[in-house]
Amino acid sequence: MHHPDSHTHCGENPPNYYGRKFVPEAEYSKESDFKDNLHDCGDCTFIPCPNNLKEYHTGHITVAIERAYRDNDSTKALTAYGIYFARESPFNEGMLTGDFIASGDRADLVACIETLDTVTGLTYRLKKGHIIEGLTKLHRVIIKHTSDYLIITIKRIEKWNTKGWPTSISDPVPNLEFFQAIDQKIKALDDLGVHVAFWHVSWAQNKDAYNLSREALQVPEVDELFKQQSQTMDHILPQSTTNRDWPQDYHRKFVPEDEGYKGTDLNKELKDRGKGQNLIHLPDLSSSFTHNNQAIVVAVDGACSGSGLDSAKSAFGVYFARKSKYNYAQKVPGTVHTIERALLHAFIAAIVSVSSLASLSNRWPEAVKGLECALQRLVIKTDSSYLASTIADRIDKWKTDGYKQLKGQSVENADMFKIFCEIRDLEKRGVYVSFWPVPQENNQEADGLAHDAVDGKRTPRKS
């Protein structure tokens, strides 16, 4: 194994020097000069210096990702992904996607999200002075993969983001939530001074990541997993090892008085101090001066302008804290625009964001300020009875009934009820989700984000 101490290293280029698509010939005289001189240095694989191939390029690493199938085109189809940092790296990973719609494209996206999470954790550790073998700083990560799908669609993210995430024929972008998560994570790494690029390679150049994904498909637990869940799609993000028994009185509706917050205005008790605070926690019942760092509150809202008209527009907002970098607002993609669909998009975005944060903080506690302990509770604050009552009370029954009502009609917006899968994913991670109904005046922050995204045109709420 080469070790970086045995080489000198070359200088750095600023992150904005590079594009998202990595093309070796643009930086090296020929591709073989690059791929034949990668430096496996303990925990990471470094790219060679363009000026001297025997030197490693300080802070520039490659990470390989790949997917594999099992029982393709059958009811027992499974996908897994592999992430390869270096031959002896503790960051290597092979895992089932946990997605019972066995999609290779979706496995690629999950692998990309997990890689970006790991790189973010590494970056925070380095900034705090932690020692990672072969790495003292990080400037660029090149994610290599064999899929045209991933490489091509990543290049479209900026265009989709600008136009509200429609395809060229105005349909919603497939796997929308995954691409939005990837977009946020790449931008967060840009802010940390780490540039993300993607490199399209042949299968022969990606066998290490492929082997990790194959190993994940062959573990004994796979057959037991099917025995328990073969006819369901219980979650979209990776399978969790958490096994939690929920209390019998667990309910999806959050009522402060029933939780012990009696004689107090909980909205006023929520601590949002700004100044770098990214999350709002529930107060600790044992002390009015501290918060429960295992329970967070996230506010969501939707907005719709011109509802019922061909020109209708809608958007949603997700609010974590006053100056939180996780706050998010986005126009709703597609051609169907109602306040209800905007609210569902807001909820899905909140769940996906919190799933990612919980996963990241479990592996790298210092990477998510305010989540140094494992998250156990997510309270979704909303002034919509559609979310707080209708869905909170009926979603489990709808899932059982195939999203049909008593007279056999399809539940309105049934196509959006993959939110059930998102809730189940968090529960399998040990985090249970509740809805907190509040008056509209207590949800102004999320409301403002949604209306800003829909050009500030306010529409009276139906619910």
C-alpha positions as CSV (number, residue, x, y, z in Angstrom):
1,M,0.0,0.0,0.0
2,H,1.2,3.5,-0.8
3,H,1.2,5.9,2.1
4,P,1.1,9.6,1.7
5,D,4.1,10.1,3.8
6,S,6.2,8.4,1.2
7,H,5.2,11.0,-1.4
8,T,5.3,14.7,-1.7
9,H,2.1,16.3,-2.7
10,C,1.0,19.0,-5.3
11,G,-0.8,22.2,-4.8
12,E,-4.6,22.8,-4.8
13,N,-7.0,24.4,-7.3
14,P,-10.0,26.3,-5.9
15,P,-13.2,24.2,-5.9
16,N,-14.9,26.4,-8.5
17,Y,-12.2,25.4,-11.0
18,Y,-13.8,22.1,-11.5
19,G,-17.1,21.0,-13.1
20,R,-19.5,18.4,-11.8
21,K,-18.5,15.9,-14.5
22,F,-14.9,14.6,-14.0
23,V,-13.1,13.9,-17.3
24,P,-9.5,12.7,-16.7
25,E,-8.3,13.9,-20.1
26,A,-9.2,17.4,-19.2
27,E,-6.6,17.4,-16.3
28,Y,-4.2,14.6,-17.4
29,S,-2.4,13.9,-20.7
30,K,-4.4,10.6,-21.1
31,E,-6.9,8.6,-19.0
32,S,-4.5,5.8,-18.3
33,D,-2.1,8.1,-16.6
34,F,-4.9,8.9,-14.1
35,K,-6.6,5.5,-13.5
36,D,-3.3,3.6,-13.3
37,N,-1.8,5.9,-10.6
38,L,-4.5,6.2,-8.0
39,H,-3.0,6.2,-4.5
40,D,-4.6,3.8,-2.0
41,C,-3.5,5.5,1.3
42,G,-5.2,3.8,4.2
43,D,-8.7,5.2,4.7
44,C,-9.0,6.9,1.3
45,T,-7.9,6.7,-2.3
46,F,-6.2,9.8,-3.6
47,I,-5.9,10.9,-7.2
48,P,-2.5,11.5,-8.7
49,C,-1.0,15.0,-9.1
50,P,-1.3,16.1,-12.7
51,N,2.3,17.4,-12.7
52,N,3.8,14.2,-11.2
53,L,1.8,11.0,-11.3
54,K,3.9,9.5,-8.4
55,E,2.7,12.2,-6.1
56,Y,-0.8,12.2,-4.6
57,H,-3.1,15.2,-5.0
58,T,-3.6,16.5,-1.4
59,G,-7.2,16.5,-0.3
60,H,-8.5,15.1,-3.6
61,I,-10.1,11.6,-3.2
62,T,-12.1,9.2,-5.2
63,V,-15.0,7.1,-3.9
64,A,-16.5,4.3,-5.9
65,I,-20.2,3.4,-5.7
66,E,-22.0,0.5,-7.4
67,R,-25.3,-1.4,-7.2
68,A,-26.1,-5.1,-7.5
69,Y,-29.3,-7.1,-8.0
70,R,-30.7,-10.3,-6.6
71,D,-33.6,-12.3,-8.1
72,N,-34.2,-9.6,-10.7
73,D,-37.6,-9.4,-12.4
74,S,-39.2,-11.5,-9.6
75,T,-41.4,-10.7,-6.6
76,K,-38.3,-11.3,-4.4
77,A,-36.1,-8.8,-6.3
78,L,-33.6,-7.0,-4.1
79,T,-31.0,-4.3,-4.7
80,A,-28.0,-3.3,-2.7
81,Y,-25.2,-0.8,-3.0
82,G,-21.5,-0.7,-2.3
83,I,-19.3,2.3,-1.3
84,Y,-15.5,1.9,-1.6
85,F,-13.1,4.4,-0.2
86,A,-9.9,2.3,0.0
87,R,-8.7,-1.3,0.4
88,E,-8.5,-1.1,4.2
89,S,-10.9,1.8,4.8
90,P,-13.4,1.7,7.7
91,F,-15.7,3.8,5.6
92,N,-16.3,1.0,3.1
93,E,-20.0,-0.1,3.1
94,G,-22.2,-2.7,1.5
95,M,-25.9,-2.5,2.3
96,L,-29.4,-3.5,1.1
97,T,-31.3,-0.5,-0.1
98,G,-34.4,-1.7,1.9
99,D,-36.6,-0.6,-1.0
100,F,-39.2,-3.2,-2.1
101,I,-39.6,-1.4,-5.4
102,A,-36.2,-2.9,-6.5
103,S,-34.8,-0.2,-8.7
104,G,-31.2,0.0,-9.7
105,D,-31.6,3.8,-10.3
106,R,-32.9,4.2,-6.8
107,A,-30.0,2.1,-5.4
108,D,-27.6,4.4,-7.2
109,L,-29.2,7.5,-5.6
110,V,-29.2,6.0,-2.1
111,A,-25.5,5.1,-2.5
112,C,-24.8,8.7,-3.6
113,I,-26.6,10.1,-0.6
114,E,-24.8,7.8,1.9
115,T,-21.4,8.8,0.3
116,L,-22.1,12.5,0.6
117,D,-23.2,12.0,4.2
118,T,-19.9,10.1,5.0
119,V,-17.8,12.8,3.2
120,T,-19.6,15.5,5.2
121,G,-18.8,13.7,8.4
122,L,-15.2,13.3,7.4
123,T,-15.0,17.0,6.6
124,Y,-16.3,18.0,10.1
125,R,-13.9,15.6,11.8
126,L,-11.0,17.0,10.0
127,K,-12.0,20.6,10.8
128,K,-12.1,19.6,14.5
129,G,-8.6,18.1,14.3
130,H,-9.4,14.4,14.2
131,I,-6.8,12.2,12.6
132,I,-7.9,10.2,9.5
133,E,-5.2,8.0,8.0
134,G,-3.9,9.6,4.8
135,L,-6.1,12.7,5.0
136,T,-5.4,16.0,6.7
137,K,-7.8,18.1,4.6
138,L,-10.4,17.6,2.0
139,H,-10.9,19.7,-1.2
140,R,-12.5,17.5,-3.7
141,V,-14.3,14.1,-3.8
142,I,-14.8,12.3,-7.2
143,I,-17.6,9.8,-7.0
144,K,-17.0,7.1,-9.7
145,H,-19.7,4.9,-11.0
146,T,-20.7,2.9,-14.1
147,S,-24.2,4.3,-14.5
148,D,-25.1,6.8,-17.2
149,Y,-28.3,7.5,-15.3
150,L,-26.5,9.0,-12.3
151,I,-23.9,11.0,-14.3
152,I,-26.5,12.5,-16.7
153,T,-29.2,13.3,-14.2
154,I,-26.8,15.0,-11.7
155,K,-26.0,17.4,-14.5
156,R,-29.7,18.3,-14.7
157,I,-30.2,19.2,-11.1
158,E,-29.4,22.9,-11.4
159,K,-31.9,23.2,-14.3
160,W,-34.6,21.2,-12.5
161,N,-34.0,23.3,-9.4
162,T,-34.4,26.6,-11.4
163,K,-37.6,25.5,-13.1
164,G,-39.3,23.8,-10.1
165,W,-38.3,20.2,-10.8
166,P,-40.4,19.3,-13.9
167,T,-39.1,17.1,-16.7
168,S,-39.1,18.3,-20.3
169,I,-42.7,17.2,-20.6
170,S,-43.7,18.9,-17.3
171,D,-44.0,15.7,-15.3
172,P,-42.5,15.5,-11.9
173,V,-38.9,14.4,-11.9
174,P,-38.7,10.6,-11.0
175,N,-37.2,10.0,-7.6
176,L,-37.6,13.7,-6.8
177,E,-36.9,13.5,-3.1
178,F,-33.6,11.7,-3.7
179,F,-32.4,14.3,-6.1
180,Q,-33.5,17.2,-3.8
181,A,-31.5,15.5,-1.0
182,I,-28.4,15.1,-3.2
183,D,-28.7,18.8,-4.3
184,Q,-28.8,20.0,-0.7
185,K,-25.9,17.8,0.3
186,I,-23.7,18.9,-2.6
187,K,-24.4,22.6,-1.8
188,A,-23.6,22.0,1.9
189,L,-20.2,20.5,0.9
190,D,-19.6,23.4,-1.5
191,D,-20.1,25.7,1.6
192,L,-17.5,23.6,3.4
193,G,-15.0,24.1,0.6
194,V,-15.4,20.5,-0.7
195,H,-16.2,20.1,-4.4
196,V,-18.2,17.1,-5.6
197,A,-17.7,15.6,-9.1
198,F,-18.8,12.4,-10.8
199,W,-16.7,10.1,-13.0
200,H,-18.2,7.6,-15.4
201,V,-16.1,4.4,-15.5
202,S,-16.2,0.9,-16.8
203,W,-17.2,-2.2,-14.7
204,A,-13.6,-3.3,-14.6
205,Q,-12.7,0.0,-12.9
206,N,-15.4,-0.4,-10.3
207,K,-15.1,-4.0,-9.2
208,D,-14.3,-3.1,-5.5
209,A,-17.6,-1.3,-5.0
210,Y,-19.5,-3.9,-6.9
211,N,-18.0,-6.7,-4.7
212,L,-19.3,-4.8,-1.6
213,S,-22.8,-4.6,-3.1
214,R,-22.8,-8.3,-4.0
215,E,-21.7,-9.3,-0.5
216,A,-24.7,-7.3,0.9
217,L,-27.1,-9.4,-1.2
218,Q,-25.7,-12.7,0.1
219,V,-26.0,-12.1,3.9
220,P,-28.3,-14.7,5.6
221,E,-30.6,-12.0,6.9
222,V,-32.0,-11.4,3.4
223,D,-34.3,-14.4,3.4
224,E,-35.6,-13.6,6.8
225,L,-36.2,-10.0,5.7
226,F,-38.4,-11.3,2.9
227,K,-40.2,-13.7,5.2
228,Q,-41.4,-10.8,7.3
229,Q,-42.0,-8.1,4.7
230,S,-42.3,-9.7,1.2
231,Q,-45.5,-8.0,0.2
232,T,-44.8,-4.5,1.6
233,M,-42.7,-1.5,0.8
234,D,-41.9,-0.4,4.3
235,H,-39.3,2.2,3.6
236,I,-37.3,4.0,1.0
237,L,-34.0,4.9,2.6
238,P,-31.5,2.2,3.8
239,Q,-32.6,-0.6,6.2
240,S,-32.0,0.2,9.9
241,T,-30.8,-2.1,12.6
242,T,-32.9,-0.4,15.2
243,N,-35.7,-2.5,16.8
244,R,-37.9,-0.5,19.0
245,D,-41.2,-1.4,20.7
246,W,-43.5,1.6,20.7
247,P,-45.7,2.4,23.7
248,Q,-49.2,1.2,23.5
249,D,-50.5,4.8,23.9
250,Y,-48.4,6.0,21.0
251,H,-50.5,8.2,18.7
252,R,-49.6,10.3,15.6
253,K,-51.2,13.4,17.0
254,F,-49.1,15.4,19.4
255,V,-51.1,17.1,22.2
256,P,-48.8,19.1,24.5
257,E,-51.1,18.7,27.5
258,D,-51.2,15.0,27.2
259,E,-47.4,14.9,27.1
260,G,-47.0,16.8,30.3
261,Y,-46.7,20.4,29.0
262,K,-49.6,21.7,31.1
263,G,-50.2,25.3,32.1
264,T,-47.7,26.6,29.5
265,D,-47.6,27.9,26.0
266,L,-45.4,25.4,24.3
267,N,-44.9,27.6,21.3
268,K,-43.3,30.3,23.5
269,E,-41.2,27.6,25.3
270,L,-39.5,26.4,22.1
271,K,-36.0,27.7,22.0
272,D,-35.0,29.4,18.8
273,R,-32.1,31.6,19.6
274,G,-30.7,31.9,16.1
275,K,-26.9,32.4,16.0
276,G,-26.0,29.1,14.4
277,Q,-28.8,27.1,15.9
278,N,-30.1,24.7,13.2
279,L,-32.7,22.7,15.2
280,I,-35.5,23.5,17.7
281,H,-35.9,20.9,20.5
282,L,-38.9,20.2,22.7
283,P,-38.3,21.6,26.2
284,D,-37.2,19.1,28.9
285,L,-40.0,18.3,31.2
286,S,-37.6,18.1,34.1
287,S,-36.2,21.6,33.7
288,S,-37.5,24.8,32.2
289,F,-33.9,25.8,31.4
290,T,-32.9,22.8,29.2
291,H,-34.2,21.1,26.1
292,N,-34.8,17.5,25.2
293,N,-32.0,16.9,22.8
294,Q,-33.6,13.7,21.5
295,A,-36.8,15.4,20.3
296,I,-37.1,18.1,17.6
297,V,-39.9,20.2,16.1
298,V,-40.1,20.9,12.4
299,A,-42.8,23.2,11.0
300,V,-44.2,22.6,7.5
301,D,-46.7,24.5,5.3
302,G,-47.9,24.8,1.8
303,A,-49.2,27.6,-0.4
304,C,-51.2,27.7,-3.6
305,S,-51.9,30.6,-6.0
306,G,-54.8,30.4,-8.4
307,S,-56.1,27.0,-7.2
308,G,-58.5,25.4,-9.7
309,L,-57.0,27.4,-12.6
310,D,-54.7,26.2,-15.4
311,S,-52.3,28.9,-14.2
312,A,-52.2,27.6,-10.6
313,K,-48.9,27.5,-8.8
314,S,-48.0,25.9,-5.5
315,A,-45.0,25.6,-3.2
316,F,-44.0,24.3,0.2
317,G,-41.8,25.3,3.1
318,V,-40.0,23.4,5.8
319,Y,-38.8,25.3,8.8
320,F,-36.2,24.0,11.3
321,A,-35.0,27.2,13.0
322,R,-34.7,30.9,12.4
323,K,-31.3,30.8,10.8
324,S,-31.1,27.0,10.1
325,K,-29.2,25.9,7.1
326,Y,-31.8,23.1,6.8
327,N,-34.7,25.4,6.1
328,Y,-36.1,24.5,2.7
329,A,-38.7,25.9,0.3
330,Q,-39.5,24.7,-3.2
331,K,-42.1,25.0,-5.9
332,V,-44.2,21.9,-6.4
333,P,-43.4,20.1,-9.6
334,G,-45.9,18.8,-12.1
335,T,-49.2,20.2,-13.4
336,V,-51.5,19.5,-10.5
337,H,-51.4,22.3,-7.9
338,T,-53.5,22.2,-4.8
339,I,-52.8,23.2,-1.2
340,E,-53.2,19.6,-0.1
341,R,-50.5,18.4,-2.5
342,A,-48.2,21.2,-1.4
343,L,-48.6,20.1,2.2
344,L,-47.8,16.5,1.4
345,H,-44.6,17.6,-0.4
346,A,-43.7,19.7,2.6
347,F,-44.1,16.7,4.9
348,I,-42.2,14.3,2.6
349,A,-39.3,16.9,2.4
350,A,-39.2,17.2,6.2
351,I,-39.1,13.5,6.7
352,V,-36.4,12.9,4.1
353,S,-34.3,15.7,5.6
354,V,-34.6,14.4,9.2
355,S,-33.9,10.8,8.1
356,S,-30.7,12.0,6.6
357,L,-29.7,14.1,9.6
358,A,-30.5,11.2,12.0
359,S,-28.4,8.9,9.9
360,L,-25.5,11.3,9.7
361,S,-25.5,12.2,13.4
362,N,-25.5,8.5,14.4
363,R,-22.2,8.0,12.6
364,W,-20.7,11.4,13.1
365,P,-22.3,13.1,16.1
366,E,-20.2,16.3,15.7
367,A,-21.5,16.8,12.1
368,V,-25.0,17.8,13.2
369,K,-25.0,20.4,15.9
370,G,-27.9,19.7,18.3
371,L,-28.1,16.0,17.6
372,E,-25.2,14.8,19.6
373,C,-27.6,12.1,21.1
374,A,-29.6,9.7,19.0
375,L,-32.9,11.3,17.8
376,Q,-36.0,9.6,19.1
377,R,-38.8,12.0,18.4
378,L,-39.9,14.2,15.5
379,V,-42.9,16.5,15.9
380,I,-44.3,18.0,12.7
381,K,-45.9,21.3,13.5
382,T,-48.7,22.3,11.0
383,D,-51.7,24.6,11.0
384,S,-53.4,22.2,8.4
385,S,-56.1,19.9,9.7
386,Y,-55.5,17.9,6.5
387,L,-52.1,16.8,7.9
388,A,-52.7,17.1,11.6
389,S,-56.0,15.2,11.7
390,T,-57.0,13.5,8.5
391,I,-53.7,11.9,7.6
392,A,-52.5,11.4,11.2
393,D,-55.7,9.5,12.1
394,R,-56.2,7.6,8.9
395,I,-52.9,6.9,7.2
396,D,-52.4,3.5,8.8
397,K,-55.9,2.3,7.8
398,W,-55.6,3.7,4.3
399,K,-52.4,1.7,3.9
400,T,-54.2,-1.5,5.0
401,D,-57.2,-0.8,2.7
402,G,-55.0,0.0,-0.4
403,Y,-55.8,3.7,-0.1
404,K,-59.5,3.1,-0.8
405,Q,-62.4,4.8,1.0
406,L,-65.4,3.0,2.4
407,K,-67.3,3.2,-0.9
408,G,-64.3,2.0,-2.9
409,Q,-63.2,5.3,-4.2
410,S,-59.5,6.0,-4.3
411,V,-58.3,8.3,-1.5
412,E,-57.5,11.8,-2.8
413,N,-53.8,12.3,-3.6
414,A,-53.2,8.5,-3.2
415,D,-50.2,8.8,-5.4
416,M,-48.5,10.9,-2.8
417,F,-48.9,8.4,0.0
418,K,-45.4,7.2,-0.2
419,I,-45.2,9.4,2.9
420,F,-46.3,6.2,4.7
421,C,-43.1,4.6,3.7
422,E,-41.1,7.7,4.8
423,I,-42.7,7.5,8.3
424,R,-42.0,3.8,8.6
425,D,-38.4,4.4,7.7
426,L,-37.9,6.8,10.6
427,E,-39.7,4.5,12.9
428,K,-37.3,1.7,12.0
429,R,-34.5,4.0,12.8
430,G,-35.9,4.5,16.3
431,V,-37.6,7.8,15.7
432,Y,-41.4,8.2,16.0
433,V,-43.3,10.9,14.2
434,S,-46.2,12.9,15.5
435,F,-48.3,15.8,14.1
436,W,-48.9,18.9,16.2
437,P,-51.9,21.0,15.1
438,V,-51.4,24.7,15.9
439,P,-53.2,28.0,14.9
440,Q,-52.0,29.6,11.7
441,E,-50.4,32.5,13.7
442,N,-48.1,30.0,15.3
443,N,-46.8,28.6,12.0
444,Q,-45.8,31.9,10.3
445,E,-42.2,30.8,9.6
446,A,-43.1,27.8,7.5
447,D,-46.0,29.8,6.0
448,G,-43.6,32.5,4.9
449,L,-41.2,30.1,3.3
450,A,-44.0,28.5,1.3
451,H,-45.4,31.9,0.1
452,D,-42.0,33.3,-0.8
453,A,-41.5,30.3,-3.0
454,V,-44.8,30.7,-4.8
455,D,-44.1,34.4,-5.5
456,G,-45.9,35.7,-2.4
457,K,-49.4,35.3,-3.7
458,R,-51.5,34.3,-0.7
459,T,-54.6,32.0,-1.0
460,P,-57.0,31.3,1.8
461,R,-56.5,27.8,3.2
462,K,-59.1,25.2,2.7
463,S,-58.3,23.3,5.9
